[in-house]
């Protein structure tokens, strides 16, 4: 019975450590399309209030999938 409790405790600690690392490394945030597909995106202007991107994709080209999760900091 102690082995099972130790196994469960170890799994929980491992999961928490993995989550903490993912959050601190930015892995849980939106993926930056400029870094993901620099051949398609170009930063034209960027400051603390705005970011303007130029996007060029030729007919028939496809870019890798990326996410656009909501940004709660902009909703405030």
DSSP file (Angstrom, degrees, kcal/mol; ACC not computed):
  #  RESIDUE AA STRUCTURE BP1 BP2  ACC     N-H-->O    O-->H-N    N-H-->O    O-->H-N    TCO  KAPPA ALPHA  PHI   PSI    X-CA   Y-CA   Z-CA
    1    1 A X     >        0   0    0      0, 0.0     4,-1.9     0, 0.0     5,-0.1   0.000 360.0 360.0 360.0 -36.6    0.0    0.0    0.0
    2    2 A X  H  >  +     0   0    0      1,-0.2     4,-2.6     2,-0.2     5,-0.2   0.866 360.0  56.0 -65.9 -34.7    2.9    2.4    0.7
    3    3 A X  H  > S+     0   0    0      2,-0.2     4,-2.5     1,-0.2    -1,-0.2   0.908 107.0  48.7 -64.0 -41.0    4.3    1.7   -2.7
    4    4 A X  H  > S+     0   0    0      2,-0.2     4,-2.6     1,-0.2    -1,-0.2   0.920 111.8  49.0 -64.6 -43.4    1.1    2.8   -4.4
    5    5 A X  H  X S+     0   0    0     -4,-1.9     4,-2.5     1,-0.2    -2,-0.2   0.904 112.8  47.8 -63.1 -41.3    0.9    6.0   -2.3
    6    6 A X  H  X S+     0   0    0     -4,-2.6     4,-2.5     2,-0.2    -2,-0.2   0.891 111.6  50.8 -66.4 -38.9    4.6    6.8   -3.1
    7    7 A X  H  X S+     0   0    0     -4,-2.5     4,-2.3     2,-0.2    -2,-0.2   0.933 112.4  45.7 -63.8 -46.2    3.9    6.1   -6.8
    8    8 A X  H  X S+     0   0    0     -4,-2.6     4,-2.4     2,-0.2    -2,-0.2   0.918 113.4  49.7 -63.7 -43.9    0.8    8.4   -6.8
    9    9 A X  H  X S+     0   0    0     -4,-2.5     4,-2.4     1,-0.2    -2,-0.2   0.906 111.5  49.5 -62.4 -41.5    2.7   11.1   -4.9
   10   10 A X  H  X S+     0   0    0     -4,-2.5     4,-2.3     2,-0.2    -1,-0.2   0.893 110.5  49.9 -64.3 -40.4    5.6   10.9   -7.4
   11   11 A X  H  X S+     0   0    0     -4,-2.3     4,-2.4     2,-0.2    -2,-0.2   0.907 111.6  48.6 -65.7 -41.5    3.3   11.1  -10.4
   12   12 A X  H  X S+     0   0    0     -4,-2.4     4,-2.4     2,-0.2    -2,-0.2   0.922 112.3  47.9 -64.6 -43.8    1.6   14.2   -8.9
   13   13 A X  H  X S+     0   0    0     -4,-2.4     4,-2.5     1,-0.2    -2,-0.2   0.903 112.1  50.4 -63.4 -40.4    4.9   15.9   -8.1
   14   14 A X  H  X S+     0   0    0     -4,-2.3     4,-2.3     2,-0.2    -2,-0.2   0.905 110.6  48.9 -63.3 -41.8    6.1   15.1  -11.6
   15   15 A X  H  X S+     0   0    0     -4,-2.4     4,-2.4     2,-0.2    -2,-0.2   0.909 112.2  48.2 -65.0 -41.9    3.0   16.5  -13.2
   16   16 A X  H  X S+     0   0    0     -4,-2.4     4,-2.6     2,-0.2    -2,-0.2   0.904 111.5  49.9 -64.9 -41.0    3.2   19.7  -11.1
   17   17 A X  H  X S+     0   0    0     -4,-2.5     4,-2.2     2,-0.2    -2,-0.2   0.903 111.4  49.1 -64.1 -40.8    6.9   20.1  -12.0
   18   18 A X  H  X S+     0   0    0     -4,-2.3     4,-2.4     2,-0.2    -2,-0.2   0.917 112.2  48.0 -64.8 -43.6    6.1   19.7  -15.7
   19   19 A X  H  X S+     0   0    0     -4,-2.4     4,-2.4     2,-0.2     5,-0.2   0.913 110.9  50.9 -63.3 -43.6    3.3   22.2  -15.6
   20   20 A X  H  X S+     0   0    0     -4,-2.6     4,-2.3     1,-0.2    -1,-0.2   0.899 111.8  47.8 -61.7 -40.9    5.5   24.7  -13.7
   21   21 A X  H  X S+     0   0    0     -4,-2.2     4,-2.2     2,-0.2     6,-0.3   0.918 110.9  50.8 -65.9 -43.4    8.2   24.4  -16.3
   22   22 A X  H  <>S+     0   0    0     -4,-2.4     5,-1.5     1,-0.2     6,-1.0   0.904 113.4  45.0 -62.9 -41.4    5.8   24.7  -19.2
   23   23 A X  H ><5S+     0   0    0     -4,-2.4     3,-0.8     1,-0.2    -1,-0.2   0.921 115.1  47.0 -68.5 -43.9    4.3   27.9  -17.8
   24   24 A X  H 3<5S+     0   0    0     -4,-2.3    -2,-0.2     1,-0.2    -1,-0.2   0.811 112.2  50.1 -70.2 -28.8    7.7   29.5  -16.9
   25   25 A X  T 3<5S-     0   0    0     -4,-2.2    -1,-0.2    -5,-0.2    -2,-0.2   0.528 113.7-115.1 -86.9  -4.8    9.2   28.7  -20.3
   26   26 A X  T X 5S+     0   0    0     -3,-0.8     3,-1.5    -4,-0.5    -3,-0.2   0.544  76.9 130.6  85.5   6.1    6.3   30.2  -22.2
   27   27 A X  T 3 <S+     0   0    0     -5,-1.5    -4,-0.2    -6,-0.3    -5,-0.1   0.738  70.7  55.4 -65.4 -21.9    5.2   26.9  -23.7
   28   28 A X  T 3  S+     0   0    0     -6,-1.0    -1,-0.3    -9,-0.1    -5,-0.1   0.535  94.7  86.7 -88.5  -6.4    1.6   27.5  -22.5
   29   29 A X  S <  S-     0   0    0     -3,-1.5     3,-0.1     1,-0.2    42,-0.0  -0.358  94.6 -72.5 -88.7 172.1    1.4   30.9  -24.3
   30   30 A X        -     0   0    0      1,-0.1     2,-0.3    39,-0.1    -1,-0.2  -0.263  52.1-110.1 -61.2 147.5    0.4   31.5  -27.9
   31   31 A X        -     0   0    0     36,-0.3     2,-0.7    -3,-0.1    -1,-0.1  -0.632  28.0-122.1 -80.7 138.1    2.9   30.5  -30.6
   32   32 A X     >  -     0   0    0     -2,-0.3     4,-2.3     1,-0.2     3,-0.4  -0.712  14.9-156.7 -82.6 115.1    4.5   33.4  -32.4
   33   33 A X  H  > S+     0   0    0     -2,-0.7     4,-3.1     1,-0.2     8,-0.2   0.806  92.1  60.4 -63.9 -27.6    3.8   33.1  -36.1
   34   34 A X  H  4 S+     0   0    0      1,-0.2    -1,-0.2     2,-0.2     7,-0.2   0.897 111.9  38.7 -65.6 -38.7    6.9   35.2  -36.9
   35   35 A X  H  4 S+     0   0    0     -3,-0.4     3,-0.4     2,-0.2    -2,-0.2   0.844 119.3  47.9 -76.9 -34.2    9.1   32.7  -35.2
   36   36 A X  H  < S+     0   0    0     -4,-2.3    -2,-0.2     1,-0.2    -3,-0.2   0.884 131.6  14.0 -74.0 -39.9    7.1   29.7  -36.5
   37   37 A X    >X  +     0   0    0     -4,-3.1     3,-2.0    -5,-0.2     4,-1.6  -0.533  65.6 162.6-136.9  68.0    7.0   30.8  -40.2
   38   38 A X  T 34 S+     0   0    0     -3,-0.4    -1,-0.1     1,-0.3    -3,-0.1   0.723  74.3  67.0 -64.2 -19.2    9.5   33.6  -40.8
   39   39 A X  T 34 S+     0   0    0      1,-0.2    -1,-0.3    -3,-0.1    -5,-0.1   0.683 111.7  33.4 -72.8 -15.9    9.3   33.1  -44.5
   40   40 A X  T <4 S+     0   0    0     -3,-2.0    16,-2.5    -7,-0.2     2,-0.4   0.682 114.6  58.7-108.0 -26.1    5.6   34.3  -44.4
   41   41 A X  E  <  -A   55   0A   0     -4,-1.6     2,-0.4    -8,-0.2    14,-0.2  -0.850  52.2-178.9-115.0 142.8    5.6   36.9  -41.7
   42   42 A X  E     -A   54   0A   0     12,-2.0    12,-3.0    -2,-0.4     2,-0.6  -0.995  27.2-129.0-137.5 131.6    7.6   40.1  -41.3
   43   43 A X  E     +A   53   0A   0     -2,-0.4    10,-0.2    10,-0.2     3,-0.1  -0.711  27.7 174.3 -80.9 118.1    7.4   42.5  -38.3
   44   44 A X  E     +     0   0A   0      8,-2.8     2,-0.3    -2,-0.6    -1,-0.2   0.809  69.4   1.9 -91.1 -35.7    6.8   46.0  -39.7
   45   45 A X  E     +A   52   0A   0      7,-1.4     7,-3.3     2,-0.0    -1,-0.4  -0.974  63.7 173.0-154.1 136.0    6.3   47.8  -36.4
   46   46 A X  E     +A   51   0A   0     -2,-0.3     2,-0.2     5,-0.2     5,-0.2  -0.946  13.7 139.3-150.0 127.7    6.4   46.6  -32.8
   47   47 A X        -     0   0    0      3,-2.6    -2,-0.0    -2,-0.3     0, 0.0  -0.768  68.2 -72.8-144.9-166.3    6.2   48.5  -29.5
   48   48 A X  S    S+     0   0    0     -2,-0.2     3,-0.1     1,-0.2    -2,-0.0   0.592 129.1  34.8 -73.8  -7.8    4.6   48.1  -26.1
   49   49 A X  S    S+     0   0    0      1,-0.3     2,-0.3     0, 0.0    -1,-0.2   0.662 120.5  23.2-115.9 -24.1    1.1   48.9  -27.5
   50   50 A X        -     0   0    0      2,-0.0    -3,-2.6     0, 0.0     2,-0.4  -0.985  46.8-163.5-147.6 152.6    1.0   47.5  -31.1
   51   51 A X  E     -A   46   0A   0     -2,-0.3     2,-0.5    -5,-0.2    -5,-0.2  -0.961  12.6-164.4-138.1 119.9    2.6   44.9  -33.4
   52   52 A X  E     -A   45   0A   0     -7,-3.3    -8,-2.8    -2,-0.4    -7,-1.4  -0.919   9.7-169.9-109.7 124.7    2.1   45.2  -37.1
   53   53 A X  E     -A   43   0A   0     -2,-0.5     2,-0.5   -10,-0.2   -10,-0.2  -0.876  17.4-144.6-114.6 145.1    2.8   42.2  -39.3
   54   54 A X  E     -A   42   0A   0    -12,-3.0   -12,-2.0    -2,-0.4     2,-0.5  -0.929  20.5-164.3-101.9 132.3    3.1   41.7  -43.0
   55   55 A X  E     +A   41   0A   0     -2,-0.5     2,-0.4   -14,-0.2   -14,-0.2  -0.975  11.2 175.7-123.6 123.2    1.8   38.3  -44.2
   56   56 A X        +     0   0    0    -16,-2.5     2,-0.4    -2,-0.5    -2,-0.0  -0.982   4.7 166.2-131.8 122.3    2.6   36.9  -47.6
   57   57 A X        -     0   0    0     -2,-0.4     3,-0.1     4,-0.0   -17,-0.1  -0.984  28.5-134.8-135.8 121.1    1.5   33.5  -48.7
   58   58 A X    >   -     0   0    0     -2,-0.4     3,-2.2     1,-0.1     2,-0.1  -0.352  42.1 -79.7 -73.8 156.1    1.7   32.5  -52.4
   59   59 A X  T 3  S+     0   0    0      1,-0.3    -1,-0.1    -2,-0.1     3,-0.1  -0.326 119.4  16.3 -56.5 128.0   -1.2   30.6  -54.0
   60   60 A X  T 3  S+     0   0    0      1,-0.3    -1,-0.3    -3,-0.1     2,-0.1   0.200  97.0 122.5  92.4 -15.8   -1.1   27.0  -53.1
   61   61 A X    <   -     0   0    0     -3,-2.2     2,-0.4     1,-0.0    -1,-0.3  -0.462  43.8-160.2 -77.8 152.3    1.4   27.4  -50.2
   62   62 A X        -     0   0    0     -2,-0.1     2,-0.3    -3,-0.1    -4,-0.1  -0.986   4.3-148.6-131.3 144.1    0.5   26.3  -46.7
   63   63 A X        -     0   0    0     -2,-0.4     3,-0.1     1,-0.1   -26,-0.1  -0.761  35.2 -88.7-106.5 158.2    2.0   27.4  -43.4
   64   64 A X        -     0   0    0     -2,-0.3     2,-0.1   -28,-0.1    -1,-0.1  -0.273  52.3 -94.6 -62.8 151.1    2.3   25.2  -40.2
   65   65 A X        +     0   0    0     -3,-0.0     2,-0.3     1,-0.0    -1,-0.1  -0.411  50.4 172.5 -65.7 138.6   -0.6   25.1  -37.8
   66   66 A X        -     0   0    0     -2,-0.1     2,-0.2    -3,-0.1   -36,-0.1  -0.922  24.4-115.4-141.6 168.0   -0.4   27.6  -34.9
   67   67 A X        -     0   0    0     -2,-0.3   -36,-0.3     2,-0.0   -34,-0.1  -0.683  10.0-162.5-110.2 160.2   -2.7   28.6  -32.2
   68   68 A X        +     0   0    0     -2,-0.2     3,-0.1   -38,-0.1   -38,-0.0  -0.543  22.4 178.8-135.0  66.7   -4.4   31.9  -31.2
   69   69 A X        -     0   0    0      1,-0.1   -39,-0.1    -2,-0.1    -2,-0.0  -0.304  41.8 -85.6 -68.6 158.4   -5.6   31.5  -27.6
   70   70 A X        -     0   0    0      1,-0.1     2,-0.8     2,-0.0    -1,-0.1  -0.300  34.0-136.5 -63.5 147.6   -7.3   34.4  -26.0
   71   71 A X    >>  -     0   0    0      1,-0.2     3,-1.3    -3,-0.1     4,-0.6  -0.875  16.7-171.9-108.6  97.8   -5.1   37.0  -24.4
   72   72 A X  H >> S+     0   0    0     -2,-0.8     3,-0.7     1,-0.3     4,-0.6   0.780  80.9  65.3 -63.2 -28.1   -6.7   37.9  -21.0
   73   73 A X  H 34 S+     0   0    0      1,-0.2     3,-0.4     2,-0.2    -1,-0.3   0.800 100.8  50.9 -66.7 -26.6   -4.2   40.8  -20.4
   74   74 A X  H <4 S+     0   0    0     -3,-1.3    -1,-0.2     1,-0.2    -2,-0.2   0.655 100.2  64.1 -83.2 -15.8   -5.7   42.6  -23.4
   75   75 A X  H <<        0   0    0     -3,-0.7    -1,-0.2    -4,-0.6    -2,-0.2   0.659 360.0 360.0 -80.8 -15.4   -9.3   42.2  -22.1
   76   76 A X     <        0   0    0     -4,-0.6    -1,-0.2    -3,-0.4    -2,-0.1   0.465 360.0 360.0 -82.1 360.0   -8.6   44.3  -19.0
